[in-house]
Amino acid sequence: MSVMQDIHDETSSAAAAAKPRRSLLRRFGPLAALVAIIAGAFALGLDEYVSFETLRANSERLQSFVADGFLIAALAYMAVYAVVVAASLPGGAVLTMTGGFLFGVFAGTAFAVVGATIGATGVFLIARTALGDTLREKAGGATARMAEGFRKDAFNYLLFLRLVPVFPFFVVNLAPAFLGVKLRTYVVATFVGIIPGAFVFASVGAGFESVIAQGGELSASGVLTPEVITALVGLAVLALIPVVVRRVRERKAGG
């Protein structure tokens, strides 16, 4: 009886010791995997493949791939887009224009938005699980108040950040995770917020076939013209109007 009790106690102790290890693995495992993917992608130079030169060199092959199986091609495109976003590789604009080139303006926009949202959500969940709770617990004073203010109008703030094309995409992917933004709010604001920009780039990409046929140069530099930037900033400002109105009403009610 004593031997059986000792075995039971040892088993219980081993199980108790294993729980923290499993908890740490669940918490930091995905983050470690993501860091490894990012490091591997840059080490292999995969970011160099997401370029207009690659698109030009493989344009006919890519068009044939889409023609042979539209659904498979669309799924593959969204998967590649999600990985590129999750790995924080440059080239989102190139991929979006490629979507317009291969699938047309509206389908290309839709596929780019879905792929980008999936990739961004993956990064958000990993960052929130690994570091978000710890950072929020240690935050205090002005930082805690800022986080609370952001969460209060998270949808509008996120919409603003997604619409204005000056904020790095990967930064906007991570910051909400540390500020305690809800998953649903993050996903909806990300999805809606990147539609206008994606539509602009996909529209330009839809005209690449004629550019390639004429031997012209492909470039993303001319897409964000002053008119386009003004329009996107205007939409972003509109996203903040409800926040301003709410703050004014709260001050009046408090006064």
N, C-alpha and C positions, 0 to 999 in steps of 0.2 A: 504493500500500500504506500509505503514511504517512497519506494522507487518510482512508482507511477506518479506520485505527487511531485517529485523532483523533475520528472520528465515534463509534466504539465507546466510547472513553473518556468522551466527553461524555454519551452515552446512559447509560452505567453511573453516572456522577456524578449525572445527573438522577434516575435511578431510586433511587439511594441517598438522595438528598435528599428524595424523595417518601415514602419509607418512614416516617420519623418523623412526617410530616404525617398520613399515613393512620392511624398508630398512635394519634396524639392524637385524631383524629376518631372512631375506634372507641371510644376510652376516654371522651372527654368529650362526644361528640355526643349520646348518649342522655340524659346529665345535663342538657345545655343544652336539649334538647327538653322534658324533664320540667319544668324550671324555667319554660320559656316557656308550657307548658300550664297550670301552676299560676297563673302571673301572669295569663294570659289569662282563666282561669276566674273568678278573683276580680275582675278588671277588668270583666268582663261581668256580674258579679253572679250567676253560675250557682249559687253556694252558696245563694242565696235561693230557688231553685226547689225545692230538696230540703227541703220543709217540709210540715207537716200541712195548711196552707192549700191548697197545690198538690194534695195528695192529695184533699182534700174537693172541690175545684173540678172535678177530673178523674176522680173515682171511677167514674162510669158509663162514661166513655170508656175508662178503663183496663180495667175488667171486660169490656167488649165486645171489646177488643183481645185479651185472654186467651182469651175464648170463641171468637173467630174463628181463633186459631192458638196453641195452648198452647205448642208447642215454640218457635216464633218469639218469643213473648212471654217465655218463660223465658230464651232466649239473650240477648235484648235487655236483660232485667233484670240478668242476670249481667254483661253488658258494661258497663252503666251503673254497676253497683256497683264493678266493677274500676277504672273510670276515676275514680270519686269517691274511692276509697281511694288510688289512685296519685297523684292530685292533692292528697291530704291535705285534701279539702273536708270540712267538718262535715256531719253528717246521716246517719252510718252507722246510728244507732238508728232514724231515720225510715225509711230504706230497708229495714231488716230488718223493721220492722213492716208496711211496705207489701207486702213479700213474703208475710208471713202473711195479710194482707188479700186479696191477689190469688190466691195459690196454695194456701193452707191452711197449717196449722202445720208439717207435716213437709216438704212440698215447699218451702215458703217458707224454712224453716231450711236445707235442703240447698242451695238456690240462693244464698242469702245467704252461706253459708260458702264455697262455691266461688268466687263473685265476689270476696269479700273476700280469699281466699287468693291468687287470681290477681293482684289489684292489689298486695297486700303483697309478693308474690314479685317482681313487676316492679320495685318500689322497691328492694328488697333487692339485686337483681342490678345495677341501675344504680349504687347507692351503693357496692357492693363493687368493681365494675369501675373506677369513677372515682376513688374515694378510699380504699377499704379497704386495699389493699396498701401504699400510701404511709404511711398512719397507723400501720399495724402495724409497718412498718420503722422508723419514727421513735420508736415507743413504747419506753419503757425503764423499768426499776425497778419501782415499784408498779403502774404501768399495765400493763406486760407481764405481770406475775404475775396481775393481776386478769383479764386477757384469757385467760390460760392456764387459770385456774380456772373461768372461765365456759364455755370450750370443752369442758372435761373433763366437765361435766354439762349441756351446752347444752340438751338436750331438756327436762330437768326444770325448768331455770331459765326457759326460754321458755314452757313450759306454765304455770308460775306467773304470769309476766307477762301472758299472754293471759287467764288465768282471772280475775285480780283486776281489777275494773272501774275502778280509779283511775289506771292508767297510760295516758297518751295513746297511741292506736293508732299514730300515725305515728312516735312515738319508739321504740316496740317494733319497728317495721318497720326502722328505720335502725340502731339500736345493734348488733344481731347482725352486720351487714355489716362494721362496724368492728372487731369482736372476732374475726373469722375463723371464724364458725360455718358448717358445711357446708350446702350448699343443701338436701339431702334432709332433714337434721335440722330446718332452718328451716321447710320446707314442711309436714312432718308435724306438728310441734309447733304451728304456726299453725293448721292445719286442725282438729286435735283440740281445741286450746285455746279456740277461739271458738265451738265447738258449743253449750256450755251457755248462754252469754249470748245467742246467736242464737236458741236455742229459746225462751227467756223472752220476748224481744221479739217473735218471730213469733207466739207464743201470744197475746200481748196484741193484736197487729195483726189476728189472725183474728176478733176481736170488733168490729172497727171498723164493720162494716156496720150493726150495730144502733145503734152510737153515732151514726153519720151519720144514720140514719133518724130518730132521736129528736132530732136537732139538738144533740147534746151536744158538749162540747169534746174535742178530741184533744190528748193530751199524753204526753210520754215521761218526765216528771218523777216520775210515780207508779209507774213500772215497777220501778225498783231499790229496792224496799222493804227494810227492815232484814232481813226473813226471806230475801229473795233474795240480798242482799249476803252474809249469813252463810253461805248455802249455797255461793256461789261462792268465798268465802274459804276455806271448809272444803275444797273440792275443790283449791284452790291449795295449801293446806298439805299435803294428801295427796301432791301432786306433788313436794314437797320431801323427803318422808320417805325415799325411796331415797338421796338425796344425804346426808342426815344419817347414815343407817345405814352408807353407804360410808365416810364420813369417820371415824366411830367405829372401824370395822374397820381402817382404814389406820393410825390412831393406835395401836391395840392391837398391830397387826403391827409397827409401827415401834418401839414401846416394848419 
